[in-house]
């Protein structure tokens, strides 16, 4: 990567680090303040809310990236059309979430009230996803990072307020919905628009068609990322869900590293796709996987060194020793997905969406069944191991698909070169807690 890209990567990584800290502190504070059972309710509602936002904003984020990356399109008109679509889609999502919350509330489920409150944040969140896609497409990574940090800080303030004695989870959900609205206002000021007209219907139709396919891919990706939490919540109950949600909030950190890099890679792949430049696209893929994997291997090994101390400290405080193993297995699973598994997301950016959709749909169905069986059979440790095995196979399938469209020998060399050290690091990290 060049100097500009490196700087953008570190800005993007900084933003996702702040977001990770907010997510971890969110679950940590809720668990400490209200207990694992209430945390289990909150984790389930939180994941359902995020999945709703992605589902109803069907393809708007991806369409924004594609259209903003095209220098020939008038960005002001793109912004107006996208925001109008975001309002319509967000209103549908908010109504659906509120209806579900109302039904649950009538049935006596406390999650219904939380869903009702969070539904107020769906419209600004969907509009915000569109504008953030515009920032990524125009390679305004620094502005995107500034917005992400500001939004995360607002939510951290909400978390701190919710931890105040006497306040409730309902207030926390209300503050989170309010933070989405403030984040949208900030984006409206950050996004640079030009008052130009002239986008033809054919151009818009082309980008929206591709954007919807990429949007479906994103919905499936979000479902894959959250189906384990939802299944654990239905099978093992709220207390186990609370513990699992707390562990995964930290174990998902590798995915944020991957997302930080993809924000820079996607515009480059879109440009290569328009030029039908296979060699350039493969070069971008190789640099991205190499950079991500180096960071992941270093992080896993560093974590493996800290595990024995953390395991002893947890055991002294009455925490079951298997929790350490569950965390390391989850961290390894998400590391594999963030490294080699990110090839699938890059394939989507290249415009090869059909094959990726089939792969994602099959994996989602298989993962749901595997997690459910593992949870019923042996609890959280089995779920963590099942996720690690499933994501490893998923990464192999990504390399297979990439090899179909690019040079297969080069892709498999790339996969072997960076898959071997990643697999070794994950294996070492699992042996450490078992040996302790």
Secondary structure by P-SEA (a helix, b strand, c coil): ccaaaaaaaaaaaaaaaaaaaaaaaaaaaaaaaccaaaaaaaaaaaaaaaaaaaaaacaaaaaaaaaaacccccaaaaaaaaaaaaaaaaaaaaaaaaaaaaaaaaacccaaaaaaaaccaaaaaaaaaaaaaaaaaacaaaaaaaaaaaaaaaaaaaaaaaacccccaaaaaaaaaaaaaaaaaaaaaaccccccccccaaaaaaaaaaaaaaaaaaaaaaaaacaaaaaaaacccaaaaaaaaaaaaaaaaaaaaaaaaaaaaaaaaaaaaaaccaaaaaaaaaaaaaaaaaaaaaaaaaaaaaaaaaaaaaaaaccccaaaaaaaaaaaaaaaaaaccaaaaaaaaacccaaaaaaaaaaaaaaaaaaaaaaacccaaaaaaaaaaaaaaaaaaaaaaaaacccaaaaaaaaaaaaaaaaaaaaaaaaaaaac
